Amino acid sequence: MDNDVSAGSTTTIAGRLALGVTLLAFGIGAADVIDGVTAADAVSVAHYVGGVALFVAGLFAFRDRDTATGTAYSVLGAFWFTWALSAGTQVSDNAAGLFLVLFALVALSLTAAGGDQLTQATYGLFLVALVLMAIARFGDLNGLAKVGGWFAVASGALAWYAATAALAHWPTALPRRAAGRGVTAAG
């Protein structure tokens, strides 16, 4: 097994925790996991943890000359900050869907940018969540929005795991398969 264990930078760990907590709160609300808790209940978390803390983590990453992490965290911080500020205002479903599509494109860019497996998987799941939620807003499909919420939960859990793994020195890479069919490890 490949035990790629990385301590990660303080900025990366803090950013992953902020993203993980925000995605978990938002996803649990959107998926309607807890009776009476909706995505709108995640507004404070999205505003301060996802918006402000993530944006600040992005600025620190830029200071450390980590442009990939700085870009990801500052743009995602802007996303959560904007979402939190607009929550409760009357916007059309099409406007909300467009907002989600535009940030799905950002998530697509972050996924395609590379990085470690956990980061790519986190952004990839977030991309799927945003696309499903956008389609749900365009078509007034509440069931699809709940499915999108579950993808946000999975994305948040991965971001949280990645931060915890870096702090606890747990494995952060998936095991690699042997080179070909029928190849086994001698032991």
Buried (B, 14 or more C-beta within 10 A) or exposed (E): EEEEBBEBBEBBBBBBBBBBBBBBBBBBBBBBEEEEBEBEBBBEBBBBBBBBBBBBBBBBBBEBEBEEBBBBBBBBBBBBBBBBEBBEEEEEEEEBBBBBBEBBEBBBBBBEBEBBEBBBBBBBBBBBBBBBBBBBBBEEBEEBBBBBBBBBBBBBBBBBBBBBBBBEEEEBBEEEEEEEEEEEEEE
